Amino acid sequence: MTDRPDVRNVASGQVNGFLLQAGSVGHVSVAAPPPAERPRQLPLAVRGFTGRARQLAALDALLADEGGPVVATVDGTAGVGKTALAVQWAHRAQHRFPDGTLYVDLGGCGPDEPIAPGDALGGFLAALGLPPERVPAGLGARAALYRSVLAGRRVLVVLDDAGSAEQVRPLLPGGAGCAVVVTSRATLTGLAVDAGATRIALDLPGPQEAAALVRAVLGPRADAEPDAVAGLVRGCARLPLALRVAASRAAARPHSTIADLVAELGSERGRWEALSVPADERTAVRSVFDWSYRRLTDEQARLFRRLGLHPGPEFGSHVAAAVADRGLAETRRLLDALADGNLVEPVAADRYRLHDLLRAYAADRAERDETRADRDHARIAALGWYAHHARTAYRAVAPELAEWHAAAGLNTSAHPEIAFPDPVRAWDWADREHVNAVAAARDCARHDLHRFVVLLANAAVVPLGQRGLKDDALEVCRLGLAAARRMGNRLAEHHMLLCLGHGYRLARRLPEAIGVLRTALALTEDRRMRSGVLADLGWMCVDAGWHAQAREHLASALPLSRELPDGGHLESFVEYNLGGAHLGLGEAARARGHLERCLALLRAAGRHDREAYALHRLAQVHQALGEHGEAIALCERALACEHPRFDPREHAVTLDTLAISLRHSGDSARAIACWREALTVFDQFADDRGGGVRDRLRAAVSG
């Protein structure tokens, strides 16, 4: 003890009176009193920060927790804006932490060695006012002293770019009043388990939010080139770091246009240069990706770069296993590791996505780190996997229409394989993979994998058309036709012409559809094949309103269809369309006879999934005869037995027929409801049949 006024307390730095200088007396430990420093260590907040309202609100909400130290982790892929979000929020919130704000860049994914937790603690304790001689050497002792100093204080701690949960745990306060925000490219699931951390996953901003970021950097120039700004957003895959770098480069080039920079982004050669700042590695998008890539194991890196060869941005684990040439279980473990590092994004059960810049980076790594033979092997494995499953899905949905594959030499195999035990699962797969099917067809065409293109076109045209993707449907059909002709495969060429005809029909370009089918008819003398083309020609002529021509084609097809050992499949289709042709010619009684025979053939074959079409057309016959009660009943039966994969536009056609008879029967309210539902479908698909429905609806509402 001393009463000398000039004695300075080394624990606090203040001049006091009596002072205990001993570290302990007897067996009683005495802790150093809390220092008085109130550090504010946050780096500069990003100028022009935009968006992220939902994530900022989630961080705000955590401050209501009074039960203990609040811990939040912000994770996401490289360059997505984790640090910008954490620092922005911390600047907004630090007034609620009167005892200070601590910040450290842990360098978990940076170019240098990560910061050791003990070194980070040493820096924090110094910032909190402890002199070096008071800071113990061991990690455990430093962590204990750190928790002691923070006890009873309100301090905000920002731990930026953590590499692992182990790097973070010693830096967590022990009591209530403090809050910790951790940013990382890893998900840090362990912190949720043992520290109750709340995870905030940071995804790419939406297109509008991304465009707002560009405008914040470029100002009025962005308003002068809105299309170029949209192109810049697409070229940067909405990645905030890429957007800031690109927009800053555009701002530094006042005599160039934003469109000039967008053109650079479209070039493989110019992309990475456009997304870097000279002599500043830390802001180069490629370098930031490199830091994540270098942390991967050899097997993880191999899978990641080969995913860059996958034709589309989204994929399942089965095709990933095919690309990696690994087993399914091992591939799933590797994908989990990549997802944990935010190098792939899980989007559904067993399904993942790479955003466009990461995919371009992965492909570039494959170009650099794999031999050409290995790249070709991986690419063919992926494209062959899609072609094989397109073929097997098509066989599951329409086995009678897939018999020609083997005859045309289009047999395939793939591993690991997905089985399609019923048509519904096959349709689900085709729906899920329609984007990849188009991308795969393009890739196959570029690499002269002609038989794969044919199979993809054969299977993809209907799912694409039913989704209203008319341009994509026609593109894959044209690619398939060109591939068949390059192979010199006349059978495949014939079927690709049929596919193209169906593509034109789904696009409601009926004259072109009929012209293509006439070319197919001239290509073959085979009776069986001619019967199918004649049936399709009759079908499309009915759709076009060319009823006399339809009747002629169908009359020629009918006797040929009866010769086929297909269980009455083609014959029922011909009878159905003859019903439509005679109805269009005003011959309702003859139409009814054909449609009743169609229904009998379908029921005998157990094809109840196709009865809805015949029931609807039979309803039109009764409607033409003025028998509206029977027409209503048949329409209701048709709607009730529609297959889950029924074309929504055919559903709308049935609703239109039902509404006409309902109005004739005096039920205008229900008719109006049916027309409105039908019009929604037609408008969704930009189908020209919506015009007539709109006229009938307007008349019903006004009358």
N, C-alpha and C positions, 0 to 999 in steps of 0.2 A: 504494500500500500504506500501511496505517497500523496502529499498535499501540494506538491509543486505544480503551479499553473502552467508551466511550459512543457510538461510531459505530454507527448502526443500518443493517443490510442492508435496502435497500428492496425487495429481491426476496422476502425471507421474513418480514421484520418481527421477527427475533430479534436479540439483542445478540451480537456475535461479536468475534473478535480481528481478525487481518489480513483485509482485504477488498479485492477487486478492484472498483473503481468504474467502470472503463472498460467500454464496451460491446464493444470489440475492441482487440486489440493487434496491430499490423501487419495481416496478412491472416488471422488466426485469429479466428473468430467464437466468442463465449462466450455460451451460453444462460443465461437466468435459472434458478436452481435451483427445484425444485417448491415451491409454497407449502404451508403446513401446514394450511390450513383444510379441514375435512371437512363440507361442506354436507349437510344433510338437508332437501331442499326439497319433499318430497311433500305434497300437500294432504291433508286429512282423508279417511280411507277411509269409504265409505258404511256407515252403521250398518245392521245387519241384512242384509248381503250374503248372498245364497243362491245355490246351484247353481254352474253353470259349471265343474264338476269336470274335464271333459275339456279345456277350454281352459287351465285353471290347470296341469294336468298337462303339457300341451304346452309351456307356457312353462318349467316346471321342467326338462323334458327338455333344453331348449336350453342350460342351464348346464353340461352335461357336455362341451360343445364347447370344447376348449382351443386350437384352431388360430388364432383371431383374434377380433376383436370380434364378439360375437353380436348380430344384428339381427333383430327380429321385428316384423311389422306386424299390427295388429289392426284389421280393417276391418268395416264393417257399416252398415246404414241408420241414419238419424238416430234417436236415442233408444233404441238397442238395448242400450246399456250398455257401450260400448267403454272410456270413461274409468274407469267403476267397476271393470271387470275389471283394467285396467292398473294402477290405483292400488292395488287390493286385493292383486294379486300383488306389486307393488313393495314394499309394506309387509312382506309375508311374506319377501321375498328380499333386502332391502337389507342384512341382517346379513352377507351373503356378499360385500359390497362395502365394505370397511373405509375406503376413501378418499372415500366420499361418494355422495350421490344427488342428481342434478340433475333439475329438472322445469321445463317451460315449456309454457304453453298457446299454441300457434302461431296460434290463431284462424282456421284455414283455412276454416271454414264458419260463423263467428260473425257477429254483426251489425256488427262493426267491421272495419277494414282488417286483413288478416293481418299477423302479426309478420314483419318481414324477417329473413332468416337472420343478417345481420350484427348486428342488434340483439339477437337471441337469444344469439349468441356473446358479445357484450359483457356481457350479464347473467351468463352462465356463467363467463366469465373473472373477473369481479368476485367471484362466489360462491366461486371457487377461490382467492381471495386476492390477485389482481393489482390494484394501484392503477390508477386511470384513466390516469395518464401512461404506463403500461407497455402499454396496449392500443392496437394500431395502428388506423388508420382504415379501411383497405380490407378487403373481405370475404375475399379470398384470404389476406392476412396474418393476419387474425384466426383463420381456420380453421387455418392452419399453426401458429400459437402455441397454439391450443386442443389440437391433436393432440400438440404437444410437451409441454405441461403434463400431459396425461393419459398420456403414455408411461410404462410401468412401473407405473401405478397401476390399482387396481380400483375403477371408478366405474360406477354404474348411471345411465343417462340415460333419462328418460321424456319423449317428444316428443308432446304431446297435440294432437289436432285438426289434423293436418297437411293442408294443402290440395293439395300436390303433392310429387312426389319431389324437384323442384328446391329446394323449401323445406327439405328434410330433409338432403340430401347434405352440405352444409358442416358439419352438426352431428354427423356420425358420427366417432367416434374412429378412430385409425389402427392401433392395435396390439391385442394380446391382453390379456385381463384385464377389459375393459369389456363392458357389455351395453347394448343400446338397445332400447326398446320404443316403437313409433310407433303412434298411433291415428289413424284417418282414415276419412272416409266414402268415399274413393276407394280403389281396390284397390292403387295404388302399385306396379304391376307392374315399373316401372323399377328399383325397389330390389331386387327379386328377381334382376334381370338383372345389375346392376353391383355390388351389395353382398351378394349371396347371402342376402337377407332371407328368412326363413321367414314365409309368410302364414298367419295365423289368422283365418279368416272367422267372424264372430260372427252367428249366426242368432237368430231369436226363440227364447226358452226354450220348452220343452214345457209343456203345461197344468199338470202337477203342480208343476214348478219355478216357474211363474208364480204359482200359488196359494200356494206357500210364501213368495214375495216379499210377497204381500198380507198373509199371516199375520204375517210379520216386522214389518210396520208396524202392523197393527191388533191384534195379540195375541188375547186371548180372544174379542173381538167377532167375529172371523172364524169361530171355531169355532161360534158361536151361529147363524150364517147361511151354512151351506156352499153352499146353492143360489145365494144372492146373490153369494158369492165367485166361484163358477163363472161367473155372469153378468158379473161385473166383469172377469174374465179375458177372456171373449169380447168384451165391449164395448171393451176396450182392445187387442184384437188381440194380446194377450200381449206388447206392447211395454213393456219395463221402465220407461222414463221415464213413460209413460202410467199404468202400474200404480202407480208411486210417487206420482205427483201425485194420482191418484184416491183411493188408499188414504189419503194424508195429508189430503185434503179430508174423507173420511169420518171420520177420527180427530178432526178439528177440529169435527165436528158430532155430539156425543154424543147429542143428542136426535132425530137422524134415523137411519134404518136404512141399511144398505149397499144394500138393494134400492131405496131412494129414489134413490141415486146412479146405480144401474144404469139406472133409468128415464130419468134425465137423459141418460145416454150414448146411449140409443136414439133420442133426438130430434136431428134435424139442427141445430136451433137451440141446444140445450143442450150438445151434445157438446164443442165447443171450450172453452166456459166451464168445464165440469166438469173439463177436462184442462189447467187453467191455475191458477197461483197469483197472486192479485191483486198488481199492482205489481212483478212479478218476471218480466220477459220471458224470461229465460234458462231458466226452468223450464216455460214454456208450450209444449205439444206443437206447436201450430200455428206458433208463432214458430220453433221449431227446424226444422220442415219448410220454412218460408218461407226460411230462410237457405240451405238446399240449392237450393230452386227458383230463387232469384235468381242463382245461379251458372250456370244453364243458358243456352245460346244460345237464340235465338228459336225455331228449329226443334225443338230438344230439348224446350223448354218446351211447345210446341204439341202434340207427340206425347204428352208426359207427362200433360197435363191431359185430352186426349182419351181416354187409356187409362182415365181415371176414368169414362167413359161406357160402357166395355165391360161386358157383363152379368155376367161372373164374374171371380174373382180371378186365374185362370190363362189364358194366351192364347199363340197362336203368332204368328210374324212376319207371316204372310199376313193375318190379320184385323187386326193392328196397322197394316199398310199400308193396308187398307181404311178403317180409322178415321181415319188420318192423311191419307188421299187423296194418298199418295206412292207412288213405285215401291218394289218389294221390296228392291232392293239399298240404296237410300237409307235405308229404314226399318230394315234390319238394322244399318247403321252408327249410326243414332240410338239404337237399342236397346242396342248395345254401349256407347255413351257413357253412357246412363242406368244400365246395369248397373255400369259402372266407378265411378259415383258412388253405387252402392247405392240407387238410387231404384227400380229393378226388380231382381228376383232371377232369374237363369237357373236353371231347374229341370231342363232336359233339352235335347237338341239342338234349337235353334230354338224354344225354348219358355221362357216367362217367367211371373213371378208378382208381383203387388202385394199386400202384406198389407192388411187391411181398413181400417186407419186411413189409410194412404197413399192407398188407392183413394178413400176419402171425401174426403181432402184434394185429390186430383187433380180429382174431380168438382166440388168447391167452387171450385177455381181455374177450371175450365171455365165454371161459372156466373158467375164474376166477370169473366173475361177474354175470353170468346167471346160473339158475338151469339147470340140464340136460333136464328136460321136456321142458323148454323154448327153449333151443338150438335145441332139436329135432323138436319142432314145427316150428321154423324158417327155419331149414334146409329142412324139408318136404315141407313147403310152397314154397320155392324157386325151389326145384326140381320138385314139382308138377306143378308149373307155367310153367316151360319149357316143361314138358311132355304134358300138356294140349295144349299149343300153337303149339307144334310139330304136335299133332293130328289134330288140326283145320286148320293149314296151309296145311297139307297133303290133307285134305278133299277139301280145296279150289282149290288145283292144280289138283288133280286126284280123284274126288268123287267116280268114279266107282271102284277104287282100295282100297278105305278106308272103304268099307261096312263091312268088317270083324271085324273091331274094336269093334263094339257093340256086335256082336255074340260071340266074345272072352272075353267079360266082361271087356273091356278096356275103359269104359266111364270115363270122367274126368271133373273137373271144376276148375276154378281159378278166383281170384279177386286180383287186377283189371284186366280186360280182354282187349285184343287188338282184334279188329275185322278185318277180311281179306275179304273185299268185292269182290276181284277179285284175280286171280292167280298171277298177277304181284306183288301185295303187299305181298302175302304170300311168294313168292320166295325171295323178298327183305328181309323179316324178316329172312328167313332161311339162306340167305347169311350173314346177319349181325350177326347172333347168332351161326354160325357153330362152333366156338371155344368153346362157352359155352355149345353147345349140346354135344360135346365130353366129356368135363369136367363133365357135369351133368350126362351123362351115366355112367361114372366111379364112381361118387359119389353114384348114385343110386345102382349100383352093390355092392359097399362096404357096403351099409346100407340095403341091401335086399329089395329094392323097385322095385321088378321085373317087374311089369306092366309098370312102368315109363321107365325102360330100353328098353322094347319092343317097346314102342311108339317112343322113341327117335331114336332108331336104324332104325325103319321103315321110319321115315321122314328124317333122316340125311344122309343116304347112298348116294343118288344122288347128293345133293349139295356138299358133301365132295369129291365125285369122280370127279365131274365136275371141282372142284378147283385143281385137281391133288393131293389131300390129300389121297392117296391110303391106306396108313397104318392106318390112322385114320378111314377111311371108313370100312376097314376090322375089325378093333378092335371093333367098336361099333356094327357091325353085329354079331361078335362072342359073345360079351356081351349079346346082345339081344337073341341069340339062347340059351345061357346058362340059361338066366333068364326064358325063356319060358319053358325049360325043368325042371327047379326047381319048377315052378308053376304046372307042370304036365298038361299044356294047349296045347293039340295037335294042335289046330287050330293056335295058336300063333307060335308054333314050325314050322309048315308048312310054315307060312309066313316069319319067320325069316330065314329059309333055302332059300327061294326065294330072300330075301334081301342079304344074303351072296353070293348067285350066282351072283347077280347084282354087288356086291362089287368086286368079282373076275373078272367079265367082265370089269368093269371100270379100274381095274388094269392090264387089258390085260393078265390075267391068265386064258385063255379060257378052257383048259382041266379041271382045278379045278372047274371052274364055272359049266361046264357040269356035272361033278361028283356030285356036291352038288345038282343040280336040279334032277338028277336021284334018289338021296336019298329022295327028297321031293315027287317025283312021287310015290315012293314005300310006302310013309307014308299015302296015302289017296286013298279011293275008290270013293269019291264023284266026279260025272261026271263034274260038273262045275269047281271044283278045278283042276281036271286032265287036263281039256282043257287048263287052264291057264299055267300049268307047261309044257305041250306038246308044246304050242306056244313059251314059253321062251326057251325051249330046241332047237326047230327048229331055233329060232333067233340066239342063241349062236353057234349052229353048222354051220350056214351060215357064221358067223364071223370067225369061226375057219377054214373054207374051207372044212368042212365035208358035202358036199352038198347032197350026197345020204342019209345019216342019217337025215339030216335036212328035206328032202322031206318026209321021212317016218314019222317023228314026226308030221310034219305039216299036212300031209294027214289025220292023226288020229285026229288032233285037229280041222280041218275045220268043219266037221259035228256037233261036240259038240259046237263049237262057235256059230253056227247058232241057237242053242236052247236058247241062253242066252238073257234075256231082258235088254241088256246094250246098246241099240241103235247102234249095229253093231261095237262097240269098238273093241272087241276081234277078230271078223271076219275080220275087215280091217287089223288088225295087222298080222293075219295069212296069208291073201292074199299078204300083203307086203313081208313077208318072203318067201312065196312060189315063188314070183317073183325072189328073190335073189337066192333061191335054184336052180330053173330051169336055171337061167342065168349062175350060176356056172357049171351046167351040159351041157352047150352049147345049151340049148333049148330056144333060144331068143324069138321065137314066143309065146311059152307058158308063158314065163316070162312076156311078154307084156300084155297078157290077164289078168293075176293075178294082175298086177300093175294097170291096168285101172279099174278093179273092186274095188281095194283098194281105188283109188282116188274117185270113185263114192260114195262109202260108207262114206268116210270122208266128202265129200261135202254135202251129204244128212243129216249127223249128225251135220253139222256146225263146224266140227273140222278142221278149216283151219290152226290151229297152227301146225298140224302134216303133212300137205301136202308136206312140204319141203323134208321129207325123201322119200316119194313115187316119187316125181318129180325127185329127184336125181337118184334113182334106175332106173327109166324109161329112164333117160338120158344114163345110163350105157348100157341099152339094145340097144338103137339106136347107141351108140358108137360101140358095138359089131357087129352090122349089117353094120357098115361103114357109117352110116348116121350122119356125124359129125356136120352138120349145125343144125339138129334137136336136137342133144345132147347138143350143145352150148346153144340153146334157152331154153331147159329144165333146164339146170344148172343155167342159169341166172334167170329163174322163181323161182327156188328153193332158190337161195340166196336172192331174193327179198322178199320172204314170210317167211323167218326164224323168229321164235318167239324170243322175246327179251331174253328168257332164253335158247335159243338153245345151245346145247353143242358145244363149240368152236372146238372140235376135229372133229365133224361131218361137221362143216363148212369147216374145212381144207380138209376133204375127198372130198367134193363137188368141192372145188377149184382144187384139184388134177385131178378129172375127167374132169373139164372144161379145164384145161391146156393141157391135152392129146389131146382133140379134137381141141383146138386152134392150137396146133403145127401141127396136121395133116392138118389143113386148111390153113397153111402158116403164121399164126400170132404168130411167135416165141417170139416177144417182150412181148406181153401180156401173153403168156404162162409162160415165165420166171418170170414175176411179180407175177402171181398166185402161182407158185411153191414156190417162196421165201416167200410169205405170209403164205402158208400152212406149210412150213418147220419151220417157227418161232413158230407156234402153237404146232406142234408135238414136237419140241425141248423143249418148255416150260413145256410140260407134260411128257417128257421123253418117248414118245410113239414110239413103235418099227416101226410104219408105216412111220416114218420119213426117214428110210433108203432107201426105194424105191423112195420116193420123191427126196431125195438128189441125187440119181443116175440119175433120169430123168432130174433134173435141171443141173447137171454137163454135161450130154450129150448135152442138148440144148445150154448151154453156149459155149461149145467147138465146137459144130457143126454149 
